[in-house]
Amino acid sequence: MAARYDGQTLQLETVSRFDNTPVEFAGHHFWNLPSLLTNIREGLAKARSLYGEIASVGVDTWGVDYGLIDRAGRLLALPYCYRDVRNCPDNTGEVLHQVGRRNLYRTTGIQIMDFNTIFQLHSERSEACSLLDLADRLLFMPDLINYALCGVMANEATVSSTSGLIDLGTRTWSEALLGSINVSPALLRKPVMPGTVLGTVRGIPGLEQTPVIAVGGHDTASAVASVPADESTDWGYLATGTWALMGVEEHDPILNDRTYELNYTHECAVTGDFRFLKNCTGMWMVQELRRAWTVDGKAPAYDTMMREAEAAEPFRSFIDPDYLPFTKPGNLPEKMVQYCRLTQQPEPRTRGEFYRAAMEGIVMRYREVWSELAMLTGRKRSVLHMIGGAIRDDMHCRFTADALGIALTCGPVEGASIGNTLAQMVGLGDLASFREGRALSAASTELKRWEPSVGTDAWTQAFPAWLSRKQMASGER
């Protein structure tokens, strides 16, 4: 994505898009980093030819996944994908047995999920020929791409915070936790904050002096930086995509028995504050349904699936999108049927019924988390800002406004790209602060507002039934 700045507003333009599909080898899933880097370099070269001079470059990706670098600066292996089979409850349980679940949460404040980096590293250490014995540095996905572009190895703060290895008090790596999984602290460096100039682009003609700037390397951190909120109001955010991340910004952590029991997370914001949030399954459900219905390489159009869902009976099958089997790739329709059998409710039969059940389940989970946030923080929010690609889905937005009974402000769609740009502008001195960046995002975004409709009562009445099915399924896991 290229961002143009005219002194008053930002305009995003798509330069290049490409697939990011994991590769399978010997029963494991890895990220195809060579393909990603080839496409990124081609995109940057295309941007150079389109625009001439480029002010700077910034990279954001998903969290938790990493690559290991040896003393010669070589990548030892392709990075594992966080959905790989090695990230399982048994592996997580071994770490929790060693360090204590409550101690881990009290130290890091991070939501305990099977794919957190601490658990992935334990799995790597358990291998007969562990690559950790050959490694000199550990770089997370945006760190790896920055290193490939400019030759500088640095651990960026927001993506580092997703690892489950950052001490909440010191805001740097916990040597005690690293020691508990037999990983050397020397693999990691003190995290750098967004806005830090790392180096200059190498190997792309015409861009050799272009700065590479650390941004909110975790895409959600960049997305939340773009929220066009009025800082004088009480607001929350919902960053939508494959995952749905619902939360608020807090200056201090909220660590108590309830946040521990409900598994809320404290990830680093671009400002150094905390993104206090819950990580829920988002459009992954829709993506997996669409993949299951792909025939001869042709997938059904989103608009078609939405129309079919609109025509389906509401609140017929109650689905918990965070049910563990749903989080792994493969045959989601059959998994949803098995879930309905397990929870003794009607099974979806048509594409419209599957799509509607998935979407209603996603939004019911929003309702649950929104209520929890009010309870945990001690205050209700007056507005929810929704950002990300899923705000293009009108049914999704309407369902969310009705289920939560609150006004939504939707935009920007490309929140992570806007937030990425704002961090580059802070690094270049074009913006004095990320607060100025929020105002620039608001000035640059055409916002859409959704008000709750008369359908709010229906969601209120259906919620207890959804919750009971969720509890029934969780008791059987």
Secondary structure, DSSP 4 states (H G I P E B T S, - for coil): -EEEE-SS-EEEE---------EEETTEEE--HHHHHHHHHHHHHHHHHHHSS---B---B-SS-EEEE-TTS-B-SPPBPTTSTTS-HHHHHHHHHHH-HHHHHHHH-----TTSHHHHHHHHHTSTT-GGGT-SEEEEHHHHHHHHHHS----BHHHHGGGS-B-TTTSSB-HHHHHHTT--GGG--PPBPTT-EEEE--SSTT-TTPEEE----BHHHHHHHT----TTS-EEEEEESSEEEEEEEESS---SHHHHHHT-EEEEPTTSSEEEEEEEE-THHHHHHHHHT-BTTBPPPHHHHHHHHHHSPTTSS---TT-GGGGSSS-HHHHHHHHHHHTTSPPP-SHHHHHHHHHHHHHHHHHHHHHHHHHHHTS--SEEEEEEGGGG-HHHHHHHHHHHTS-EEE--TTHHHHHHHHHHHHHHTSSS-HHHHHHHHHHH---EEE---TTHHHHHHHHHHHHHHHHHHHHH-
